[in-house]
Amino acid sequence: MQTTITVSHLGVYYRGVEALRDITLKIHPGRLTGIIGPNGAGKSTLIKAMLGLIPVQQGSVNYQGQSLQQQLDKVAYVPQRSQIDWTYPVTAWDVVMMGRVRKTGWFRPFSHISRQQALNALERVEMADLRHRPLGQLSGGQQQRVFLARSLAQEAEIFCFDEPFVGVDQKTEGVLFNIFGELAQENKIVMVVNHDLGESITHFADLILLNKELILADQRSKVLTDFNLRRAYGGKVSFYDAMTPPDHRRSSLDYLDRFSKNNAIN
C-alpha cells in the first residue's frame, strides 16, 4: 500500500486572499521533511489545509488510498506556540495524557498501558521529572518538549510540527531534532515548518520550498540552489554559521556545500 502523502493541485484562499496556488507534491515516510519559504509563503497554511483545519478551494490530499482528512487518527499535530493557551491550568502530565484520548476514548479511565506510553514519551524528551509541574511554569523549551511528548504518546504514523523551534533553547532544539530523526528511522512521515535557514536546515533530508506556489519539493541538495532560493525569497539569501560571529556572512551555497560534504544526506 502506498504510504506517501500525495497532494494534488491544492489551492487555498484564506480570508479572501490566495494563500496557496496549485500545489502538487509527495511526502515520503522515513525522511525528515522541512517546509520552508519566506513569511507569508503559505508554510503553515499547507499543513492546516492538508489536515482539514482550514477549507480548500481545490485539490486533494491522500494517504494510503484515502483522503487524509478521513484518517486524522493517524496524525499527530503540534501547532505554533502562539496558538496554544499556556496559562490553561494543566500539568505536563495532563497534556501528554491528552495524546492517549483517541486510543482510550472520551470519558473512559486511562489504562495502565496508556499511562506507561505517556511516561515513556516524557522520558524520551527528558521531561519525566517535571511531569507534575503546571504547564505555565515551564520554560518555552520545556513546554515544547511536553507537546512533543504528547505527539509521541499518540503513536501516530504522520507527525506535523509548525515552527517548533521558535522560542526554544539549544538543548530543546537538540532533543527535537533527535526525536525527529528517530521518527524518520521508524519510517514515520515527519513534516516540520521551519523559518530558519541557518545550520538547522541541514538536518532535513527533503525540503518543500514555497512562496504561495511550489518552487520545488525534493532532496535538500536539489532544493537549496541559488536559483530556487532567489525564486522564493528574492535577492541574495545568506546563511549564518552558528559558530561564527554575525558579522561574518557566507553565501548559502558556500555554507551548505561545505557542510553537506561532511554531513551528506541522500
TAQUI-V655200 format. One record per helix or strand of 2 or more residues. SS is the DSSP state (alpha for helix, beta for strand). FROM is the first residue (numbers start at 1). TO is the last residue. If there is no record, write none. Layout:
# TAQUI-V655200
SS | FROM | TO
SS | FROM | TO
This chain:
# TAQUI-V655200
beta | 5 | 14
beta | 17 | 27
beta | 32 | 36
alpha | 43 | 50
beta | 58 | 63
beta | 66 | 67
alpha | 68 | 70
alpha | 72 | 74
beta | 75 | 78
alpha | 81 | 83
alpha | 92 | 98
alpha | 101 | 104
alpha | 112 | 124
alpha | 128 | 130
alpha | 135 | 137
alpha | 140 | 153
beta | 158 | 162
alpha | 170 | 185
beta | 189 | 193
alpha | 199 | 203
beta | 206 | 210
beta | 213 | 219
alpha | 220 | 223
alpha | 226 | 233
beta | 238 | 239
beta | 250 | 251
alpha | 252 | 262
